[in-house]
């Protein structure tokens, strides 16, 4: 299975709550002040994380640009429902490959 990163260029309390209510873990870093985006990197598989809070000595814009540059196999989601569905689809695919 190819590792992917699902990305949502939105982040709010309501979005995080909806993700949690769907049964997907959300890391506390998703609620950091400068975490403007959310991601779910399948290589780590430990929930949704916040993206955008600046690396030490960097601006938020530079941090996001570096993040995008370093992405491998990104899946850009248009809205929270697509983000949740893509993650759930990935989990289902993972479970099927482990039982096969």
C-alpha positions in Angstrom: 0.0 0.0 0.0 1.4 3.4 -1.0 1.7 5.9 1.8 -0.3 9.1 1.3 -1.0 12.3 3.1 -4.5 13.5 3.2 -4.7 17.3 3.6 -7.5 19.7 4.4 -6.7 23.4 4.0 -9.1 24.3 6.8 -9.1 23.9 10.6 -11.6 25.0 13.2 -13.1 23.6 16.4 -16.2 22.5 14.5 -14.1 20.7 11.9 -12.0 18.9 14.5 -15.1 17.9 16.4 -16.7 16.5 13.3 -13.6 14.5 12.6 -13.5 13.1 16.2 -17.2 12.3 16.0 -16.5 10.2 12.9 -14.2 8.1 15.0 -10.9 9.5 13.8 -8.3 10.6 16.4 -7.2 14.2 16.3 -3.9 15.2 17.9 -3.8 18.1 20.3 -1.4 19.8 17.9 -4.4 20.4 15.6 -5.7 22.9 18.1 -2.4 25.0 18.2 -3.0 28.6 17.4 -1.2 28.6 14.1 -2.3 25.2 12.8 -4.3 26.5 9.8 -4.5 23.1 8.0 -5.1 19.5 9.0 -3.3 16.4 7.7 -3.4 12.7 8.1 -0.1 11.1 7.1 -0.7 7.4 6.5 3.0 6.6 7.0 2.5 7.5 10.7 -1.1 6.4 11.1 -1.7 8.1 14.4 -4.5 10.5 13.7 -5.1 13.9 12.3 -2.4 16.6 12.9 -2.2 20.4 12.7 -0.2 22.0 10.0 1.1 25.6 9.7 2.5 26.4 13.1 5.9 27.8 12.3 9.1 25.8 12.6 11.6 27.5 14.9 12.8 30.7 13.3 10.5 30.5 10.3 7.3 32.2 9.3 4.1 30.4 8.9 4.2 31.0 5.1 7.7 29.5 4.9 6.7 26.5 7.0 3.7 25.8 4.8 5.8 26.1 1.7 8.4 23.7 3.0 5.6 21.3 4.1 4.1 21.3 0.6 7.5 20.9 -1.0 8.3 17.8 1.1 5.0 16.1 0.6 4.9 12.7 -1.2 1.6 11.5 -2.6 -0.6 14.3 -1.3 -4.4 14.0 -1.5 -5.9 17.5 -1.3 -9.4 17.3 0.1 -11.9 20.0 -0.8 -13.9 19.8 2.5 -14.1 18.1 5.8 -16.5 15.4 4.5 -14.1 14.4 1.7 -11.2 14.4 4.2 -13.1 12.1 6.6 -14.2 9.8 3.7 -10.7 9.5 2.3 -9.2 8.6 5.7 -12.0 6.0 6.3 -11.5 4.6 2.9 -7.7 4.3 3.6 -8.4 2.5 6.9 -10.8 0.1 5.2 -8.2 -0.6 2.5 -5.6 -1.2 5.2 -7.8 -3.6 7.1 -8.6 -5.5 3.9 -4.9 -5.8 3.0 -4.0 -7.1 6.5 -6.7 -9.8 6.5 -5.9 -11.0 2.9 
